[in-house]
Amino acid sequence: MNLRTDKFGNLDNSMFLRNKKNKKKILIIKKMKKKTKYKECICLVPGNYKFQFFDSRGDGFLKPGFLKVYLDGKRKFSVNWKKDPWDTIKETLKIN
């Protein structure tokens, strides 16, 4: 995951990654910092995972903010400041 928050990131952004089967949270960032880059890399065992990003205002990131999620080195999905609204982004990631 590669992410950059905007100047309001500390007010309204959080995210988590959890195993869909046992609901165990693997990565949690409850309160993000403003104007901050986050880069997380996690090795996952085969299974289904749920990635969820929250933006309580639903306005996304201001430029140059972005969110990119990769799986096996390939971009699974991405969101940038042009996509609006995006109060909650949910994606299922399947690891074989």
C-alpha positions, 0 to 999 in steps of 0.5 A, a space after each residue: 500500500 502506498 498512500 499520501 494524505 492531504 492537509 486534512 488527513 489527521 481529521 478524517 482518514 483511517 484504514 485497515 486490512 483484515 482476514 475475511 475468514 477469521 476477521 483478524 485485523 492485520 494492518 490498522 491505521 486509526 488516525 492518519 497524519 496530515 501531509 504524510 506518506 505511508 508505505 506498508 508492505 505485508 506478506 500474506 498467506 493464501 486467503 481472502 482479505 478485505 481492505 477498507 479505507 475511510 474518509 469521514 468527510 467523503 471528499 477524498 484527498 486534495 491534490 497531491 494525495 493518493 492511495 494505491 494498493 498492490 498485490 504481488 507487485 501489480 496495482 490492484 486499485 488506486 484512487 486519487 484526488 479526482 475521484 469524489 466522493 469516496 467516504 469508504 473504499 472497500 476492496 477484496 484481495 484474494 491471495 492464491 
